Amino acid sequence: MSSKAKVKAKAKGARDFLAPAGEPKRIIVGIKVKFELNSKNGLRRVIFGLEKDTQGDAVLWKIDFELFERDKKSDPYGDALINLDVEVDAKLNKKAEDTAHNGLTPGQAAHTLGPAADDAKAAASGELDQNEASDTVQATLRKK
């Protein structure tokens, strides 16, 4: 066997030895998605963002909630009236993951534009405790 043939045979053996044992495993360590929701009357918009981060073995999810409103459909939306960052309870990690991958369900979208937006607005004006508003926003993930 020539030296060139020996090198080729050795390279083929190394390739076979180092070939994957199966399908590559997909591990998502971070993800960030935003869903833009507009009310039917055209006067309210919510940006519902989900962000996944990892710190060692711990998985952390955060909701970035932004509320926009306008008086008339012909008016442009200005800056967000409300910016609310909510740390997701670890018990809801699976629901956050599913929502990030599959999108908001109709029930989640309705809750986001309705109760979640209303409570975020009430908390900003001092009518509601900030923690209650955060809980309502986070409850979006529980909706079907």
N, C-alpha and C positions, 0 to 999 in steps of 0.2 A: 504494500500500500504506500502510495506516495505521501510526502509530508503534507501536501495540499489536501489530500483525501482524509488524512488523519485529523487535520484541523477542522474540516467540515463535519466529520463524524463526532468529534469532541463538542463542537458547537451545537449539533443536533441533540446530543445527549443532555447538554446543559439546558437547552430550550425545553425538552421534555420534562426534565427534573424541576424546572422553575415554572412550568405551566400552571395556571390556576386550577385548584382542586374542584372548583364549581363556579357558579355565577358570582360575579363581584357583589359584595354586600354594600348596600347603600346606607350610609350613616349621615343623617342630617344633623349638623351641630349648630346651625343657625339658619333662620329663615325670617323674611320680612315681607308681609303682604298688606295691601291696603284695599279696602272695598269702599267705593263711592256710592252712596245711596241718596236718591232724590225723592222727596215726597211727591205724591200725585198732583198736589196743588201747585207745585213748583216753587214753594216759598221756603223750604227747609232742605238742607243738604247735610249729611253726616259722612265724615271719612272715618271708617272703623278700621284701624290698623292692628295687626297682630305681629308680634316680634318674638321669636324664640332665640334664646341664648343658652349657652351651657357654661357652667363653672365647675370644672372637674366632672364629677358624676351627676351633679345637680342640673336639672333642666328648669329654666326660668322662662315664663311667658309673660308678656306685657301687652296691654291694650293701649293704643294711642287713639283717643277719641276726640274728634274735632267737630264742632257744631257751627254751621253757617245758616243765617237766616236773612231774608230780604222782605220788603214790604210789598213789592210788585214783581211779577214774573219778568217784566221788562227791565228791572233794575239788575245790575250785575251783583254777584256775591262779593262782599268785601273780605276783609280778614276774618279768620275764625273768631266767633264770639266766645267760644269755650274751647280750651285745650286741656284735656284731662288724661293723665297717665295713670293706669291702673295695673298693679301687679296682680297677676292671676293666681288664685289659690291652687296649690299643687294638685288638689283633687280634681281640678278641671283641666289638667294638662292634656289628657286624651281628647277632650272636646275641643280644646284650642287647636290641637294638631289636626283633627278632622276638619275643622272649619277653615284652617289655613289652606289645606289641600283641596277641599271640596267646595268652598265658598259658603256664604251665609244661606241658611234655609229661609223660606218665606216668613216663618215665625220669628227667626232671629232678626231679619231685616225689619219687620214690623216693630219689634221690641226696640231696636236701635233707634228708629225714627220717632217712636212714640215715648214710652216710659223712660228709656235711658236718656234721650235728649231732654225731656221735660225735667227729670231729676238733676241732670248736669246743669241745666239753666237755673233751676231753683237753688242749687248749692252755690252757684256763682253769685246770686243775688242775696245770699244769706238766709233764705227761707228754709233751707234743708242742710243738714250736716253733710260735710264733704264725704265722710265714710259711707253714709247711706247712698249718696249718688254713685260712688265707686262700686258699691255692692250691686246697684241696679244695672250699671253698665256691664259689670262682670256677669250678671245673671243672663245676659244675652246668650252666653255660651250654653246655658241649660235649656234654652228654648228649642222646640222641635221645628 
